Amino acid sequence: MAMPRPTAAQLAYGSCTVILSTLAMLLLSQTSSGPGIALIAVAALALGLLVAMTVPLPGRRPAAVEQPAPPEPVRTPVAASAPEPVRERAAS
């Protein structure tokens, strides 16, 4: 099964998250060592991936529960018959 391509919204949110979180973590931690910068970069990439994967996709909505249609009543054809003659009772 082929992996779906990311949408423009996913790319934009993920990229912005990586850039802004990297800058924020570097400024807040004030690290200048190589391993510290590498750890921050990896953490920012993981955060950007998480944000990009949680952006809702445009065509993916929860499927509505389909309810079966009520059964239609069975219609039986009625034969056309001549009306019965009206029978009168004799008065006694």
PDB file of N, CA, C and O in Angstrom:
ATOM      1  N   MET A   1       0.852  -1.173   0.000  1.00  0.00           N
ATOM      2  CA  MET A   1       0.000   0.000   0.000  1.00  0.00           C
ATOM      3  C   MET A   1       0.900   1.239   0.000  1.00  0.00           C
ATOM      4  O   MET A   1       1.829   1.341   0.801  1.00  0.00           O
ATOM      5  N   ALA A   2       0.621   2.155  -0.884  1.00  0.00           N
ATOM      6  CA  ALA A   2       1.438   3.353  -1.007  1.00  0.00           C
ATOM      7  C   ALA A   2       1.144   4.331   0.121  1.00  0.00           C
ATOM      8  O   ALA A   2       0.009   4.449   0.583  1.00  0.00           O
ATOM      9  N   MET A   3       2.167   5.013   0.543  1.00  0.00           N
ATOM     10  CA  MET A   3       2.012   5.989   1.608  1.00  0.00           C
ATOM     11  C   MET A   3       1.461   7.292   1.012  1.00  0.00           C
ATOM     12  O   MET A   3       1.973   7.757  -0.007  1.00  0.00           O
ATOM     13  N   PRO A   4       0.431   7.889   1.624  1.00  0.00           N
ATOM     14  CA  PRO A   4      -0.146   9.112   1.046  1.00  0.00           C
ATOM     15  C   PRO A   4       0.829  10.285   1.153  1.00  0.00           C
ATOM     16  O   PRO A   4       1.624  10.375   2.088  1.00  0.00           O
ATOM     17  N   ARG A   5       0.744  11.164   0.185  1.00  0.00           N
ATOM     18  CA  ARG A   5       1.618  12.344   0.185  1.00  0.00           C
ATOM     19  C   ARG A   5       1.102  13.373   1.184  1.00  0.00           C
ATOM     20  O   ARG A   5      -0.107  13.497   1.377  1.00  0.00           O
ATOM     21  N   PRO A   6       2.010  14.113   1.819  1.00  0.00           N
ATOM     22  CA  PRO A   6       1.555  15.138   2.771  1.00  0.00           C
ATOM     23  C   PRO A   6       0.907  16.313   2.033  1.00  0.00           C
ATOM     24  O   PRO A   6       1.288  16.650   0.912  1.00  0.00           O
ATOM     25  N   THR A   7      -0.061  16.912   2.680  1.00  0.00           N
ATOM     26  CA  THR A   7      -0.742  18.067   2.093  1.00  0.00           C
ATOM     27  C   THR A   7       0.083  19.328   2.349  1.00  0.00           C
ATOM     28  O   THR A   7       1.059  19.308   3.099  1.00  0.00           O
ATOM     29  N   ALA A   8      -0.324  20.413   1.717  1.00  0.00           N
ATOM     30  CA  ALA A   8       0.383  21.680   1.898  1.00  0.00           C
ATOM     31  C   ALA A   8       0.275  22.168   3.346  1.00  0.00           C
ATOM     32  O   ALA A   8       1.222  22.739   3.887  1.00  0.00           O
ATOM     33  N   ALA A   9      -0.867  21.942   3.957  1.00  0.00           N
ATOM     34  CA  ALA A   9      -1.052  22.362   5.353  1.00  0.00           C
ATOM     35  C   ALA A   9      -0.122  21.580   6.277  1.00  0.00           C
ATOM     36  O   ALA A   9       0.452  22.149   7.206  1.00  0.00           O
ATOM     37  N   GLN A  10       0.029  20.280   6.027  1.00  0.00           N
ATOM     38  CA  GLN A  10       0.920  19.475   6.848  1.00  0.00           C
ATOM     39  C   GLN A  10       2.361  19.936   6.704  1.00  0.00           C
ATOM     40  O   GLN A  10       3.083  20.031   7.697  1.00  0.00           O
ATOM     41  N   LEU A  11       2.786  20.222   5.484  1.00  0.00           N
ATOM     42  CA  LEU A  11       4.158  20.705   5.269  1.00  0.00           C
ATOM     43  C   LEU A  11       4.384  22.061   5.945  1.00  0.00           C
ATOM     44  O   LEU A  11       5.424  22.289   6.563  1.00  0.00           O
ATOM     45  N   ALA A  12       3.409  22.945   5.822  1.00  0.00           N
ATOM     46  CA  ALA A  12       3.563  24.284   6.402  1.00  0.00           C
ATOM     47  C   ALA A  12       3.602  24.225   7.928  1.00  0.00           C
ATOM     48  O   ALA A  12       4.484  24.820   8.548  1.00  0.00           O
ATOM     49  N   TYR A  13       2.655  23.514   8.537  1.00  0.00           N
ATOM     50  CA  TYR A  13       2.630  23.427  10.000  1.00  0.00           C
ATOM     51  C   TYR A  13       3.871  22.717  10.541  1.00  0.00           C
ATOM     52  O   TYR A  13       4.450  23.148  11.538  1.00  0.00           O
ATOM     53  N   GLY A  14       4.271  21.644   9.891  1.00  0.00           N
ATOM     54  CA  GLY A  14       5.448  20.909  10.341  1.00  0.00           C
ATOM     55  C   GLY A  14       6.718  21.737  10.242  1.00  0.00           C
ATOM     56  O   GLY A  14       7.527  21.748  11.169  1.00  0.00           O
ATOM     57  N   SER A  15       6.899  22.434   9.117  1.00  0.00           N
ATOM     58  CA  SER A  15       8.100  23.251   8.924  1.00  0.00           C
ATOM     59  C   SER A  15       8.157  24.409   9.911  1.00  0.00           C
ATOM     60  O   SER A  15       9.200  24.672  10.508  1.00  0.00           O
ATOM     61  N   CYS A  16       7.045  25.091  10.079  1.00  0.00           N
ATOM     62  CA  CYS A  16       7.014  26.210  11.034  1.00  0.00           C
ATOM     63  C   CYS A  16       7.283  25.732  12.460  1.00  0.00           C
ATOM     64  O   CYS A  16       7.960  26.409  13.233  1.00  0.00           O
ATOM     65  N   THR A  17       6.754  24.575  12.795  1.00  0.00           N
ATOM     66  CA  THR A  17       6.981  24.034  14.133  1.00  0.00           C
ATOM     67  C   THR A  17       8.446  23.716  14.352  1.00  0.00           C
ATOM     68  O   THR A  17       8.994  24.012  15.414  1.00  0.00           O
ATOM     69  N   VAL A  18       9.095  23.112  13.351  1.00  0.00           N
ATOM     70  CA  VAL A  18      10.518  22.770  13.484  1.00  0.00           C
ATOM     71  C   VAL A  18      11.356  24.032  13.655  1.00  0.00           C
ATOM     72  O   VAL A  18      12.211  24.103  14.538  1.00  0.00           O
ATOM     73  N   ILE A  19      11.108  25.023  12.810  1.00  0.00           N
ATOM     74  CA  ILE A  19      11.928  26.249  12.855  1.00  0.00           C
ATOM     75  C   ILE A  19      11.713  26.999  14.165  1.00  0.00           C
ATOM     76  O   ILE A  19      12.673  27.360  14.846  1.00  0.00           O
ATOM     77  N   LEU A  20      10.454  27.231  14.512  1.00  0.00           N
ATOM     78  CA  LEU A  20      10.178  28.028  15.714  1.00  0.00           C
ATOM     79  C   LEU A  20      10.566  27.301  17.001  1.00  0.00           C
ATOM     80  O   LEU A  20      11.066  27.924  17.937  1.00  0.00           O
ATOM     81  N   SER A  21      10.339  25.994  17.053  1.00  0.00           N
ATOM     82  CA  SER A  21      10.712  25.278  18.276  1.00  0.00           C
ATOM     83  C   SER A  21      12.233  25.162  18.412  1.00  0.00           C
ATOM     84  O   SER A  21      12.751  25.184  19.529  1.00  0.00           O
ATOM     85  N   THR A  22      12.954  25.041  17.298  1.00  0.00           N
ATOM     86  CA  THR A  22      14.416  25.013  17.366  1.00  0.00           C
ATOM     87  C   THR A  22      14.948  26.341  17.900  1.00  0.00           C
ATOM     88  O   THR A  22      15.793  26.368  18.795  1.00  0.00           O
ATOM     89  N   LEU A  23      14.449  27.426  17.348  1.00  0.00           N
ATOM     90  CA  LEU A  23      14.898  28.746  17.814  1.00  0.00           C
ATOM     91  C   LEU A  23      14.562  28.963  19.290  1.00  0.00           C
ATOM     92  O   LEU A  23      15.395  29.441  20.060  1.00  0.00           O
ATOM     93  N   ALA A  24      13.346  28.611  19.672  1.00  0.00           N
ATOM     94  CA  ALA A  24      12.933  28.815  21.064  1.00  0.00           C
ATOM     95  C   ALA A  24      13.782  27.976  22.020  1.00  0.00           C
ATOM     96  O   ALA A  24      14.224  28.472  23.056  1.00  0.00           O
ATOM     97  N   MET A  25      14.008  26.713  21.676  1.00  0.00           N
ATOM     98  CA  MET A  25      14.794  25.850  22.572  1.00  0.00           C
ATOM     99  C   MET A  25      16.261  26.285  22.636  1.00  0.00           C
ATOM    100  O   MET A  25      16.885  26.213  23.695  1.00  0.00           O
ATOM    101  N   LEU A  26      16.807  26.734  21.510  1.00  0.00           N
ATOM    102  CA  LEU A  26      18.204  27.200  21.528  1.00  0.00           C
ATOM    103  C   LEU A  26      18.342  28.475  22.358  1.00  0.00           C
ATOM    104  O   LEU A  26      19.306  28.634  23.107  1.00  0.00           O
ATOM    105  N   LEU A  27      17.375  29.381  22.220  1.00  0.00           N
ATOM    106  CA  LEU A  27      17.443  30.621  22.987  1.00  0.00           C
ATOM    107  C   LEU A  27      17.200  30.384  24.480  1.00  0.00           C
ATOM    108  O   LEU A  27      17.836  31.016  25.323  1.00  0.00           O
ATOM    109  N   LEU A  28      16.291  29.485  24.798  1.00  0.00           N
ATOM    110  CA  LEU A  28      15.987  29.233  26.207  1.00  0.00           C
ATOM    111  C   LEU A  28      17.078  28.420  26.905  1.00  0.00           C
ATOM    112  O   LEU A  28      17.366  28.649  28.080  1.00  0.00           O
ATOM    113  N   SER A  29      17.683  27.475  26.188  1.00  0.00           N
ATOM    114  CA  SER A  29      18.690  26.635  26.828  1.00  0.00           C
ATOM    115  C   SER A  29      20.066  27.290  26.836  1.00  0.00           C
ATOM    116  O   SER A  29      20.903  26.953  27.673  1.00  0.00           O
ATOM    117  N   GLN A  30      20.311  28.212  25.925  1.00  0.00           N
ATOM    118  CA  GLN A  30      21.598  28.913  25.786  1.00  0.00           C
ATOM    119  C   GLN A  30      22.762  27.934  25.699  1.00  0.00           C
ATOM    120  O   GLN A  30      23.834  28.172  26.257  1.00  0.00           O
ATOM    121  N   THR A  31      22.539  26.835  24.995  1.00  0.00           N
ATOM    122  CA  THR A  31      23.600  25.846  24.829  1.00  0.00           C
ATOM    123  C   THR A  31      24.485  26.209  23.647  1.00  0.00           C
ATOM    124  O   THR A  31      24.024  26.810  22.677  1.00  0.00           O
ATOM    125  N   SER A  32      25.747  25.845  23.733  1.00  0.00           N
ATOM    126  CA  SER A  32      26.668  26.088  22.628  1.00  0.00           C
ATOM    127  C   SER A  32      27.468  24.825  22.305  1.00  0.00           C
ATOM    128  O   SER A  32      28.356  24.852  21.453  1.00  0.00           O
ATOM    129  N   SER A  33      27.159  23.735  22.975  1.00  0.00           N
ATOM    130  CA  SER A  33      27.875  22.484  22.716  1.00  0.00           C
ATOM    131  C   SER A  33      27.221  21.737  21.559  1.00  0.00           C
ATOM    132  O   SER A  33      26.025  21.877  21.304  1.00  0.00           O
ATOM    133  N   GLY A  34      28.021  20.949  20.872  1.00  0.00           N
ATOM    134  CA  GLY A  34      27.526  20.177  19.731  1.00  0.00           C
ATOM    135  C   GLY A  34      26.446  19.185  20.098  1.00  0.00           C
ATOM    136  O   GLY A  34      25.408  19.147  19.438  1.00  0.00           O
ATOM    137  N   PRO A  35      26.655  18.366  21.146  1.00  0.00           N
ATOM    138  CA  PRO A  35      25.605  17.399  21.501  1.00  0.00           C
ATOM    139  C   PRO A  35      24.304  18.081  21.949  1.00  0.00           C
ATOM    140  O   PRO A  35      23.221  17.558  21.683  1.00  0.00           O
ATOM    141  N   GLY A  36      24.386  19.210  22.606  1.00  0.00           N
ATOM    142  CA  GLY A  36      23.181  19.929  23.033  1.00  0.00           C
ATOM    143  C   GLY A  36      22.393  20.441  21.849  1.00  0.00           C
ATOM    144  O   GLY A  36      21.166  20.343  21.822  1.00  0.00           O
ATOM    145  N   ILE A  37      23.095  20.990  20.864  1.00  0.00           N
ATOM    146  CA  ILE A  37      22.430  21.499  19.658  1.00  0.00           C
ATOM    147  C   ILE A  37      21.816  20.335  18.873  1.00  0.00           C
ATOM    148  O   ILE A  37      20.714  20.459  18.339  1.00  0.00           O
ATOM    149  N   ALA A  38      22.529  19.207  18.805  1.00  0.00           N
ATOM    150  CA  ALA A  38      22.007  18.041  18.088  1.00  0.00           C
ATOM    151  C   ALA A  38      20.741  17.502  18.778  1.00  0.00           C
ATOM    152  O   ALA A  38      19.780  17.121  18.110  1.00  0.00           O
ATOM    153  N   LEU A  39      20.751  17.475  20.101  1.00  0.00           N
ATOM    154  CA  LEU A  39      19.584  17.005  20.843  1.00  0.00           C
ATOM    155  C   LEU A  39      18.381  17.924  20.609  1.00  0.00           C
ATOM    156  O   LEU A  39      17.256  17.450  20.444  1.00  0.00           O
ATOM    157  N   ILE A  40      18.619  19.219  20.595  1.00  0.00           N
ATOM    158  CA  ILE A  40      17.537  20.177  20.344  1.00  0.00           C
ATOM    159  C   ILE A  40      17.002  20.026  18.925  1.00  0.00           C
ATOM    160  O   ILE A  40      15.794  20.104  18.703  1.00  0.00           O
ATOM    161  N   ALA A  41      17.903  19.808  17.959  1.00  0.00           N
ATOM    162  CA  ALA A  41      17.473  19.636  16.570  1.00  0.00           C
ATOM    163  C   ALA A  41      16.615  18.384  16.415  1.00  0.00           C
ATOM    164  O   ALA A  41      15.598  18.409  15.721  1.00  0.00           O
ATOM    165  N   VAL A  42      17.018  17.296  17.056  1.00  0.00           N
ATOM    166  CA  VAL A  42      16.242  16.058  16.969  1.00  0.00           C
ATOM    167  C   VAL A  42      14.883  16.231  17.645  1.00  0.00           C
ATOM    168  O   VAL A  42      13.870  15.756  17.133  1.00  0.00           O
ATOM    169  N   ALA A  43      14.860  16.902  18.780  1.00  0.00           N
ATOM    170  CA  ALA A  43      13.592  17.136  19.475  1.00  0.00           C
ATOM    171  C   ALA A  43      12.670  18.013  18.634  1.00  0.00           C
ATOM    172  O   ALA A  43      11.463  17.776  18.592  1.00  0.00           O
ATOM    173  N   ALA A  44      13.222  19.020  17.968  1.00  0.00           N
ATOM    174  CA  ALA A  44      12.405  19.893  17.122  1.00  0.00           C
ATOM    175  C   ALA A  44      11.853  19.132  15.919  1.00  0.00           C
ATOM    176  O   ALA A  44      10.707  19.343  15.523  1.00  0.00           O
ATOM    177  N   LEU A  45      12.657  18.258  15.342  1.00  0.00           N
ATOM    178  CA  LEU A  45      12.171  17.464  14.217  1.00  0.00           C
ATOM    179  C   LEU A  45      11.045  16.518  14.645  1.00  0.00           C
ATOM    180  O   LEU A  45      10.057  16.350  13.929  1.00  0.00           O
ATOM    181  N   ALA A  46      11.204  15.909  15.809  1.00  0.00           N
ATOM    182  CA  ALA A  46      10.156  15.018  16.306  1.00  0.00           C
ATOM    183  C   ALA A  46       8.867  15.791  16.576  1.00  0.00           C
ATOM    184  O   ALA A  46       7.775  15.316  16.265  1.00  0.00           O
ATOM    185  N   LEU A  47       8.999  16.974  17.153  1.00  0.00           N
ATOM    186  CA  LEU A  47       7.822  17.797  17.414  1.00  0.00           C
ATOM    187  C   LEU A  47       7.154  18.239  16.110  1.00  0.00           C
ATOM    188  O   LEU A  47       5.927  18.242  16.012  1.00  0.00           O
ATOM    189  N   GLY A  48       7.954  18.611  15.114  1.00  0.00           N
ATOM    190  CA  GLY A  48       7.400  19.005  13.814  1.00  0.00           C
ATOM    191  C   GLY A  48       6.684  17.859  13.131  1.00  0.00           C
ATOM    192  O   GLY A  48       5.646  18.061  12.502  1.00  0.00           O
ATOM    193  N   LEU A  49       7.231  16.653  13.249  1.00  0.00           N
ATOM    194  CA  LEU A  49       6.579  15.482  12.664  1.00  0.00           C
ATOM    195  C   LEU A  49       5.261  15.190  13.365  1.00  0.00           C
ATOM    196  O   LEU A  49       4.268  14.853  12.721  1.00  0.00           O
ATOM    197  N   LEU A  50       5.258  15.319  14.671  1.00  0.00           N
ATOM    198  CA  LEU A  50       4.026  15.097  15.434  1.00  0.00           C
ATOM    199  C   LEU A  50       2.940  16.091  15.036  1.00  0.00           C
ATOM    200  O   LEU A  50       1.783  15.715  14.850  1.00  0.00           O
ATOM    201  N   VAL A  51       3.317  17.354  14.908  1.00  0.00           N
ATOM    202  CA  VAL A  51       2.335  18.385  14.524  1.00  0.00           C
ATOM    203  C   VAL A  51       1.836  18.134  13.109  1.00  0.00           C
ATOM    204  O   VAL A  51       0.641  18.261  12.841  1.00  0.00           O
ATOM    205  N   ALA A  52       2.745  17.776  12.195  1.00  0.00           N
ATOM    206  CA  ALA A  52       2.335  17.553  10.804  1.00  0.00           C
ATOM    207  C   ALA A  52       1.396  16.360  10.675  1.00  0.00           C
ATOM    208  O   ALA A  52       0.500  16.366   9.831  1.00  0.00           O
ATOM    209  N   MET A  53       1.589  15.355  11.488  1.00  0.00           N
ATOM    210  CA  MET A  53       0.741  14.167  11.374  1.00  0.00           C
ATOM    211  C   MET A  53      -0.614  14.348  12.044  1.00  0.00           C
ATOM    212  O   MET A  53      -1.541  13.589  11.758  1.00  0.00           O
ATOM    213  N   THR A  54      -0.753  15.319  12.917  1.00  0.00           N
ATOM    214  CA  THR A  54      -2.036  15.532  13.590  1.00  0.00           C
ATOM    215  C   THR A  54      -2.902  16.577  12.905  1.00  0.00           C
ATOM    216  O   THR A  54      -4.029  16.815  13.341  1.00  0.00           O
ATOM    217  N   VAL A  55      -2.406  17.208  11.841  1.00  0.00           N
ATOM    218  CA  VAL A  55      -3.232  18.154  11.083  1.00  0.00           C
ATOM    219  C   VAL A  55      -4.329  17.350  10.406  1.00  0.00           C
ATOM    220  O   VAL A  55      -4.037  16.362   9.733  1.00  0.00           O
ATOM    221  N   PRO A  56      -5.587  17.750  10.568  1.00  0.00           N
ATOM    222  CA  PRO A  56      -6.666  16.967   9.956  1.00  0.00           C
ATOM    223  C   PRO A  56      -6.574  16.991   8.443  1.00  0.00           C
ATOM    224  O   PRO A  56      -6.300  18.031   7.846  1.00  0.00           O
ATOM    225  N   LEU A  57      -6.803  15.845   7.827  1.00  0.00           N
ATOM    226  CA  LEU A  57      -6.784  15.748   6.376  1.00  0.00           C
ATOM    227  C   LEU A  57      -8.118  16.219   5.822  1.00  0.00           C
ATOM    228  O   LEU A  57      -9.149  16.052   6.475  1.00  0.00           O
ATOM    229  N   PRO A  58      -8.119  16.808   4.620  1.00  0.00           N
ATOM    230  CA  PRO A  58      -9.355  17.393   4.104  1.00  0.00           C
ATOM    231  C   PRO A  58     -10.465  16.388   3.832  1.00  0.00           C
ATOM    232  O   PRO A  58     -11.629  16.701   4.080  1.00  0.00           O
ATOM    233  N   GLY A  59     -10.158  15.200   3.337  1.00  0.00           N
ATOM    234  CA  GLY A  59     -11.214  14.266   2.970  1.00  0.00           C
ATOM    235  C   GLY A  59     -11.490  13.213   4.012  1.00  0.00           C
ATOM    236  O   GLY A  59     -12.268  12.295   3.753  1.00  0.00           O
ATOM    237  N   ARG A  60     -10.897  13.303   5.156  1.00  0.00           N
ATOM    238  CA  ARG A  60     -11.036  12.264   6.168  1.00  0.00           C
ATOM    239  C   ARG A  60     -11.951  12.714   7.285  1.00  0.00           C
ATOM    240  O   ARG A  60     -11.545  13.440   8.193  1.00  0.00           O
ATOM    241  N   ARG A  61     -13.165  12.278   7.205  1.00  0.00           N
ATOM    242  CA  ARG A  61     -14.121  12.553   8.276  1.00  0.00           C
ATOM    243  C   ARG A  61     -14.592  11.219   8.805  1.00  0.00           C
ATOM    244  O   ARG A  61     -14.616  10.227   8.077  1.00  0.00           O
ATOM    245  N   PRO A  62     -14.960  11.192  10.050  1.00  0.00           N
ATOM    246  CA  PRO A  62     -15.464   9.917  10.563  1.00  0.00           C
ATOM    247  C   PRO A  62     -16.682   9.475   9.775  1.00  0.00           C
ATOM    248  O   PRO A  62     -17.579  10.270   9.491  1.00  0.00           O
ATOM    249  N   ALA A  63     -16.702   8.215   9.431  1.00  0.00           N
ATOM    250  CA  ALA A  63     -17.819   7.691   8.638  1.00  0.00           C
ATOM    251  C   ALA A  63     -19.091   7.682   9.474  1.00  0.00           C
ATOM    252  O   ALA A  63     -19.105   7.243  10.624  1.00  0.00           O
ATOM    253  N   ALA A  64     -20.130   8.168   8.872  1.00  0.00           N
ATOM    254  CA  ALA A  64     -21.421   8.176   9.561  1.00  0.00           C
ATOM    255  C   ALA A  64     -21.938   6.741   9.624  1.00  0.00           C
ATOM    256  O   ALA A  64     -21.729   5.948   8.706  1.00  0.00           O
ATOM    257  N   VAL A  65     -22.587   6.439  10.681  1.00  0.00           N
ATOM    258  CA  VAL A  65     -23.138   5.100  10.843  1.00  0.00           C
ATOM    259  C   VAL A  65     -24.336   4.977   9.912  1.00  0.00           C
ATOM    260  O   VAL A  65     -25.311   5.720  10.021  1.00  0.00           O
ATOM    261  N   GLU A  66     -24.237   4.034   9.009  1.00  0.00           N
ATOM    262  CA  GLU A  66     -25.327   3.852   8.060  1.00  0.00           C
ATOM    263  C   GLU A  66     -26.402   2.989   8.689  1.00  0.00           C
ATOM    264  O   GLU A  66     -26.133   1.911   9.220  1.00  0.00           O
ATOM    265  N   GLN A  67     -27.618   3.484   8.618  1.00  0.00           N
ATOM    266  CA  GLN A  67     -28.740   2.733   9.143  1.00  0.00           C
ATOM    267  C   GLN A  67     -29.486   2.128   7.964  1.00  0.00           C
ATOM    268  O   GLN A  67     -29.719   2.797   6.957  1.00  0.00           O
ATOM    269  N   PRO A  68     -29.850   0.888   8.090  1.00  0.00           N
ATOM    270  CA  PRO A  68     -30.557   0.269   6.961  1.00  0.00           C
ATOM    271  C   PRO A  68     -31.911   0.941   6.740  1.00  0.00           C
ATOM    272  O   PRO A  68     -32.576   1.381   7.677  1.00  0.00           O
ATOM    273  N   ALA A  69     -32.284   1.000   5.488  1.00  0.00           N
ATOM    274  CA  ALA A  69     -33.576   1.605   5.150  1.00  0.00           C
ATOM    275  C   ALA A  69     -34.689   0.707   5.662  1.00  0.00           C
ATOM    276  O   ALA A  69     -34.567  -0.518   5.636  1.00  0.00           O
ATOM    277  N   PRO A  70     -35.776   1.316   6.128  1.00  0.00           N
ATOM    278  CA  PRO A  70     -36.875   0.478   6.613  1.00  0.00           C
ATOM    279  C   PRO A  70     -37.444  -0.330   5.449  1.00  0.00           C
ATOM    280  O   PRO A  70     -37.514   0.166   4.325  1.00  0.00           O
ATOM    281  N   PRO A  71     -37.843  -1.555   5.713  1.00  0.00           N
ATOM    282  CA  PRO A  71     -38.370  -2.372   4.607  1.00  0.00           C
ATOM    283  C   PRO A  71     -39.679  -1.797   4.091  1.00  0.00           C
ATOM    284  O   PRO A  71     -40.534  -1.338   4.848  1.00  0.00           O
ATOM    285  N   GLU A  72     -39.796  -1.843   2.788  1.00  0.00           N
ATOM    286  CA  GLU A  72     -41.034  -1.339   2.180  1.00  0.00           C
ATOM    287  C   GLU A  72     -42.117  -2.396   2.326  1.00  0.00           C
ATOM    288  O   GLU A  72     -41.832  -3.591   2.251  1.00  0.00           O
ATOM    289  N   PRO A  73     -43.357  -1.968   2.533  1.00  0.00           N
ATOM    290  CA  PRO A  73     -44.427  -2.960   2.660  1.00  0.00           C
ATOM    291  C   PRO A  73     -44.615  -3.699   1.337  1.00  0.00           C
ATOM    292  O   PRO A  73     -44.463  -3.126   0.258  1.00  0.00           O
ATOM    293  N   VAL A  74     -44.943  -4.963   1.447  1.00  0.00           N
ATOM    294  CA  VAL A  74     -45.159  -5.777   0.259  1.00  0.00           C
ATOM    295  C   VAL A  74     -46.534  -5.457  -0.286  1.00  0.00           C
ATOM    296  O   VAL A  74     -47.532  -5.540   0.429  1.00  0.00           O
ATOM    297  N   ARG A  75     -46.580  -5.094  -1.538  1.00  0.00           N
ATOM    298  CA  ARG A  75     -47.850  -4.745  -2.170  1.00  0.00           C
ATOM    299  C   ARG A  75     -48.276  -5.908  -3.042  1.00  0.00           C
ATOM    300  O   ARG A  75     -47.547  -6.324  -3.942  1.00  0.00           O
ATOM    301  N   THR A  76     -49.445  -6.423  -2.775  1.00  0.00           N
ATOM    302  CA  THR A  76     -49.970  -7.511  -3.592  1.00  0.00           C
ATOM    303  C   THR A  76     -50.987  -6.934  -4.561  1.00  0.00           C
ATOM    304  O   THR A  76     -51.842  -6.136  -4.178  1.00  0.00           O
ATOM    305  N   PRO A  77     -50.891  -7.335  -5.794  1.00  0.00           N
ATOM    306  CA  PRO A  77     -51.858  -6.804  -6.759  1.00  0.00           C
ATOM    307  C   PRO A  77     -53.247  -7.357  -6.465  1.00  0.00           C
ATOM    308  O   PRO A  77     -53.414  -8.540  -6.169  1.00  0.00           O
ATOM    309  N   VAL A  78     -54.208  -6.505  -6.552  1.00  0.00           N
ATOM    310  CA  VAL A  78     -55.586  -6.890  -6.309  1.00  0.00           C
ATOM    311  C   VAL A  78     -56.245  -7.077  -7.664  1.00  0.00           C
ATOM    312  O   VAL A  78     -56.226  -6.190  -8.517  1.00  0.00           O
ATOM    313  N   ALA A  79     -56.819  -8.240  -7.835  1.00  0.00           N
ATOM    314  CA  ALA A  79     -57.481  -8.516  -9.111  1.00  0.00           C
ATOM    315  C   ALA A  79     -58.735  -7.660  -9.217  1.00  0.00           C
ATOM    316  O   ALA A  79     -59.504  -7.533  -8.265  1.00  0.00           O
ATOM    317  N   ALA A  80     -58.921  -7.086 -10.377  1.00  0.00           N
ATOM    318  CA  ALA A  80     -60.113  -6.281 -10.594  1.00  0.00           C
ATOM    319  C   ALA A  80     -61.285  -7.222 -10.819  1.00  0.00           C
ATOM    320  O   ALA A  80     -61.296  -7.995 -11.777  1.00  0.00           O
ATOM    321  N   SER A  81     -62.234  -7.156  -9.965  1.00  0.00           N
ATOM    322  CA  SER A  81     -63.404  -8.031 -10.100  1.00  0.00           C
ATOM    323  C   SER A  81     -64.648  -7.165 -10.153  1.00  0.00           C
ATOM    324  O   SER A  81     -64.661  -6.018  -9.706  1.00  0.00           O
ATOM    325  N   ALA A  82     -65.658  -7.736 -10.697  1.00  0.00           N
ATOM    326  CA  ALA A  82     -66.927  -7.017 -10.793  1.00  0.00           C
ATOM    327  C   ALA A  82     -67.521  -6.912  -9.395  1.00  0.00           C
ATOM    328  O   ALA A  82     -67.409  -7.843  -8.598  1.00  0.00           O
ATOM    329  N   PRO A  83     -68.137  -5.806  -9.104  1.00  0.00           N
ATOM    330  CA  PRO A  83     -68.728  -5.677  -7.779  1.00  0.00           C
ATOM    331  C   PRO A  83     -69.858  -6.682  -7.601  1.00  0.00           C
ATOM    332  O   PRO A  83     -70.605  -6.978  -8.533  1.00  0.00           O
ATOM    333  N   GLU A  84     -69.962  -7.189  -6.400  1.00  0.00           N
ATOM    334  CA  GLU A  84     -71.013  -8.149  -6.102  1.00  0.00           C
ATOM    335  C   GLU A  84     -72.354  -7.434  -6.049  1.00  0.00           C
ATOM    336  O   GLU A  84     -72.440  -6.287  -5.609  1.00  0.00           O
ATOM    337  N   PRO A  85     -73.359  -8.095  -6.483  1.00  0.00           N
ATOM    338  CA  PRO A  85     -74.675  -7.455  -6.412  1.00  0.00           C
ATOM    339  C   PRO A  85     -75.123  -7.366  -4.948  1.00  0.00           C
ATOM    340  O   PRO A  85     -74.810  -8.230  -4.129  1.00  0.00           O
ATOM    341  N   VAL A  86     -75.840  -6.330  -4.656  1.00  0.00           N
ATOM    342  CA  VAL A  86     -76.302  -6.123  -3.308  1.00  0.00           C
ATOM    343  C   VAL A  86     -77.501  -7.017  -3.092  1.00  0.00           C
ATOM    344  O   VAL A  86     -78.459  -6.988  -3.864  1.00  0.00           O
ATOM    345  N   ARG A  87     -77.445  -7.801  -2.052  1.00  0.00           N
ATOM    346  CA  ARG A  87     -78.532  -8.717  -1.748  1.00  0.00           C
ATOM    347  C   ARG A  87     -79.375  -8.106  -0.642  1.00  0.00           C
ATOM    348  O   ARG A  87     -78.875  -7.711   0.411  1.00  0.00           O
ATOM    349  N   GLU A  88     -80.602  -8.044  -0.903  1.00  0.00           N
ATOM    350  CA  GLU A  88     -81.495  -7.511   0.095  1.00  0.00           C
ATOM    351  C   GLU A  88     -82.208  -8.649   0.797  1.00  0.00           C
ATOM    352  O   GLU A  88     -82.579  -9.655   0.192  1.00  0.00           O
ATOM    353  N   ARG A  89     -82.382  -8.462   2.062  1.00  0.00           N
ATOM    354  CA  ARG A  89     -83.110  -9.488   2.813  1.00  0.00           C
ATOM    355  C   ARG A  89     -84.603  -9.191   2.707  1.00  0.00           C
ATOM    356  O   ARG A  89     -85.063  -8.049   2.677  1.00  0.00           O
ATOM    357  N   ALA A  90     -85.284 -10.257   2.657  1.00  0.00           N
ATOM    358  CA  ALA A  90     -86.736 -10.099   2.618  1.00  0.00           C
ATOM    359  C   ALA A  90     -87.233  -9.780   4.004  1.00  0.00           C
ATOM    360  O   ALA A  90     -86.779 -10.361   4.990  1.00  0.00           O
ATOM    361  N   ALA A  91     -88.162  -8.861   4.076  1.00  0.00           N
ATOM    362  CA  ALA A  91     -88.706  -8.486   5.373  1.00  0.00           C
ATOM    363  C   ALA A  91     -89.636  -9.602   5.843  1.00  0.00           C
ATOM    364  O   ALA A  91     -90.474 -10.061   5.067  1.00  0.00           O
ATOM    365  N   SER A  92     -89.517 -10.027   7.025  1.00  0.00           N
ATOM    366  CA  SER A  92     -90.374 -11.075   7.510  1.00  0.00           C
ATOM    367  C   SER A  92     -91.284 -10.593   8.571  1.00  0.00           C
ATOM    368  O   SER A  92     -92.086 -11.366   9.095  1.00  0.00           O
TER     369      SER A  92
END
